[in-house]
Amino acid sequence: MTLIQIQNEEKKIFIFDLIELKSSCNIFFKVILESKTIMKLGFDFRNDTDAFYAQLDIFPTNVLDLQLVEYYFTHNLCSKN
């Protein structure tokens, strides 16, 4: 994991290279990624979560893993009622 993409309320997108930033922005990312009020989207986010925790002591919350959503719908696990 190196890059993180963030979209703000004005729909502006920012891309950050975590390796380049090193620890200078850890608090910024910690506040965002651990916020229970900010929705985070990822695809196969398990490894990212492990890396955030192991490398930056950040445990993301309120995350929707789109891989699970895709699996759920493509394997007809949702009710057709």
Residue frames relative to the residue before (quaternion, step in Angstrom):
aa qw qx qy qz dx dy dz
M 1.0000 0.0000 0.0000 0.0000 0.00 0.00 0.00
T 0.0534 0.7966 -0.5999 0.0517 3.54 -0.81 1.00
L 0.7882 0.3069 -0.1491 0.5122 3.56 0.84 -0.96
I 0.0480 -0.7580 0.6492 0.0405 3.51 -1.16 0.71
Q 0.2035 -0.7776 0.5891 0.0833 3.56 -0.95 0.94
I 0.0399 -0.7954 0.6045 -0.0188 3.56 -0.87 0.99
Q 0.1428 -0.7605 0.6281 0.0820 3.54 -1.03 0.90
N 0.2939 -0.7642 0.5479 0.1719 3.57 -0.87 0.94
E 0.7386 -0.4230 0.2893 0.4379 3.58 -1.32 0.00
E 0.6646 0.4784 -0.3030 0.4875 3.60 1.18 -0.48
K 0.4851 -0.7008 0.3867 0.3522 3.55 1.39 0.25
K 0.4031 0.6565 -0.5164 0.3740 3.57 1.09 0.71
I 0.2471 -0.7820 0.5616 0.1099 3.53 -0.95 0.93
F 0.0989 -0.7775 0.6208 0.0196 3.52 -1.00 0.97
I 0.1466 -0.7708 0.6152 0.0773 3.55 -1.02 0.84
F 0.1104 -0.8016 0.5874 0.0126 3.53 -0.82 1.09
D 0.2712 -0.7199 0.6150 0.1730 3.54 -1.10 0.76
L 0.3238 -0.7974 0.4790 0.1730 3.56 -0.27 1.26
I 0.6029 0.5476 -0.3643 0.4515 3.59 1.12 -0.55
E 0.6753 0.4916 -0.2893 0.4675 3.57 0.94 -0.90
L 0.6941 0.4815 -0.2808 0.4556 3.58 0.96 -0.84
K 0.1701 -0.8091 0.5296 0.1897 3.54 1.23 -0.65
S 0.8070 -0.2926 0.1876 0.4774 3.61 -0.84 -0.81
S 0.4302 0.7429 -0.4423 0.2595 3.60 1.23 -0.04
C 0.7867 0.2794 -0.1489 0.5300 3.61 1.11 -0.54
N 0.2866 0.7962 -0.5003 0.1832 3.62 1.17 0.28
I 0.6534 0.5060 -0.3279 0.4577 3.61 0.91 -0.83
F 0.6107 0.5565 -0.3359 0.4522 3.59 1.01 -0.83
F 0.7191 0.4293 -0.2514 0.4851 3.59 0.79 -1.02
K 0.6070 0.5587 -0.3534 0.4411 3.59 1.04 -0.70
V 0.6543 0.5099 -0.3117 0.4634 3.59 0.90 -0.92
I 0.6936 0.4697 -0.2780 0.4702 3.59 0.87 -0.92
L 0.7487 0.4384 -0.2416 0.4347 3.58 0.67 -1.08
E 0.7168 0.4119 -0.2624 0.4976 3.59 1.11 -0.52
S 0.4531 0.6936 -0.4469 0.3376 3.60 1.28 -0.02
K 0.3552 -0.7328 0.5445 0.2007 3.55 -0.96 0.91
T 0.6821 0.4914 -0.2871 0.4592 3.59 1.23 -0.27
I 0.6674 0.4430 -0.2994 0.5183 3.60 1.25 -0.21
M 0.3324 -0.7476 0.5452 0.1826 3.56 -0.70 1.12
K 0.1266 -0.7688 0.6236 0.0629 3.55 -0.99 0.92
L 0.1685 -0.7690 0.6101 0.0894 3.57 -1.03 0.84
G 0.0773 0.7851 -0.6117 0.0590 3.55 -1.04 0.77
F 0.2829 -0.7159 0.6017 0.2129 3.54 -1.30 0.17
D 0.8068 -0.0659 -0.0405 0.5857 3.56 -0.54 1.25
F 0.0842 0.8787 -0.4584 0.1031 3.50 0.91 1.09
R 0.4281 0.7339 -0.4509 0.2735 3.62 1.24 -0.17
N 0.6994 0.4575 -0.2802 0.4723 3.59 0.79 -0.96
D 0.6163 0.5388 -0.3425 0.4610 3.58 1.06 -0.71
T 0.6457 0.5191 -0.3164 0.4620 3.57 0.96 -0.90
D 0.6445 0.5181 -0.3162 0.4650 3.59 0.95 -0.86
A 0.6790 0.4924 -0.2890 0.4614 3.58 0.93 -0.91
F 0.6204 0.5344 -0.3448 0.4589 3.60 0.96 -0.81
Y 0.6962 0.4778 -0.2810 0.4561 3.55 0.87 -0.96
A 0.7099 0.4765 -0.2657 0.4454 3.58 0.82 -1.01
Q 0.7755 0.3775 -0.1903 0.4688 3.59 0.89 -0.90
L 0.8242 0.2331 -0.0829 0.5094 3.58 1.00 -0.78
D 0.3789 -0.7366 0.4695 0.3056 3.60 1.32 -0.05
I 0.4648 0.6266 -0.4597 0.4243 3.54 1.02 0.96
F 0.0848 -0.7876 0.6088 0.0427 3.57 -0.88 0.96
P 0.3119 -0.7910 0.4976 0.1714 3.60 -0.16 1.28
T 0.0883 -0.7716 0.6286 0.0405 3.56 -1.09 0.81
N 0.7977 0.2691 -0.2279 0.4892 3.54 -1.34 0.37
V 0.3511 0.7341 -0.4844 0.3212 3.55 0.93 1.06
L 0.1720 -0.7453 0.6358 0.1033 3.55 -1.01 0.88
D 0.2209 -0.7787 0.5772 0.1078 3.57 -0.58 1.20
L 0.3361 -0.7895 0.4843 0.1707 3.56 -0.35 1.27
Q 0.5509 0.5860 -0.4071 0.4329 3.59 1.18 -0.34
L 0.6587 0.4947 -0.3051 0.4778 3.58 1.01 -0.77
V 0.6201 0.5287 -0.3355 0.4726 3.57 1.05 -0.74
E 0.6559 0.5073 -0.3038 0.4692 3.58 0.92 -0.94
Y 0.6471 0.5146 -0.3144 0.4664 3.61 0.94 -0.86
Y 0.6392 0.5516 -0.3107 0.4365 3.54 0.94 -0.96
F 0.7443 0.4117 -0.2278 0.4739 3.59 0.82 -0.97
T 0.6929 0.4737 -0.3008 0.4527 3.63 0.94 -0.70
H 0.7138 0.3967 -0.2599 0.5154 3.58 1.19 -0.35
N 0.4809 -0.7254 0.3962 0.2924 3.54 1.25 0.59
L 0.2981 0.7737 -0.5073 0.2349 3.56 0.91 0.86
C 0.6104 0.5428 -0.3668 0.4452 3.56 1.23 -0.21
S 0.5733 -0.6021 0.4434 0.3351 3.52 -1.18 0.66
K 0.2979 -0.7566 0.5552 0.1747 3.58 -1.01 0.80
N 0.4075 0.7209 -0.4646 0.3137 3.59 1.22 0.40
